[in-house]
Amino acid sequence: MADILPFKRPKLSEKHKGKSLCRSGFHKWKVVTSKQFDVKQGRLVTVSRCERCGKEKVERL
């Protein structure tokens, strides 16, 4: 016979941990140093990524 594994659901607090601040517009931006040059536009750019949700924003210099 097969072994029966118990099904464990993640708690809602674990599933949505840290996302409520990002939904309200309070992201935790961190600069990504691997992308500093935009090839298509030929300009230097600053790419920032939110540590909580992973959203990216680009500032052109």
C-alpha positions as CSV (number, residue, x, y, z in Angstrom):
1,M,0.0,0.0,0.0
2,A,1.0,3.6,-0.5
3,D,2.0,5.9,2.3
4,I,-0.5,8.7,3.0
5,L,1.0,12.1,3.5
6,P,-0.8,14.7,5.5
7,F,-1.8,17.8,3.6
8,K,-0.6,21.0,5.3
9,R,-1.9,24.3,4.2
10,P,0.2,27.4,4.7
11,K,-1.1,29.9,7.2
12,L,-2.5,33.1,5.6
13,S,0.0,35.1,7.6
14,E,2.9,33.1,6.0
15,K,1.4,33.3,2.6
16,H,1.0,37.1,2.5
17,K,4.0,38.0,4.7
18,G,5.3,41.5,3.9
19,K,3.0,42.1,1.0
20,S,0.5,44.4,2.7
21,L,3.1,47.2,2.9
22,C,3.9,46.9,-0.8
23,R,0.2,47.0,-1.8
24,S,0.0,50.3,0.1
25,G,3.0,51.7,-1.8
26,F,5.7,51.3,0.8
27,H,8.2,49.2,-1.0
28,K,11.6,48.3,0.3
29,W,13.8,49.3,-2.7
30,K,17.3,47.9,-3.1
31,V,19.6,48.8,-6.0
32,V,20.5,46.0,-8.4
33,T,24.1,46.4,-9.5
34,S,24.2,43.8,-12.3
35,K,22.1,46.0,-14.7
36,Q,23.7,49.4,-15.1
37,F,23.5,50.0,-18.8
38,D,20.4,49.9,-21.1
39,V,21.5,48.6,-24.4
40,K,18.4,49.6,-26.4
41,Q,18.5,53.3,-25.3
42,G,22.3,53.5,-24.8
43,R,22.0,55.1,-21.4
44,L,23.1,54.5,-17.9
45,V,20.2,53.3,-15.7
46,T,19.6,52.5,-12.0
47,V,17.5,49.4,-11.5
48,S,15.9,49.0,-8.1
49,R,14.1,45.9,-6.9
50,C,11.7,45.6,-3.9
51,E,13.1,43.1,-1.4
52,R,9.6,42.0,-0.3
53,C,7.6,41.6,-3.6
54,G,10.2,41.6,-6.3
55,K,8.8,44.6,-8.3
56,E,11.4,46.5,-10.3
57,K,11.6,50.2,-11.1
58,V,14.1,51.8,-13.6
59,E,15.5,55.3,-13.3
60,R,17.2,56.7,-16.4
61,L,20.1,59.1,-15.8
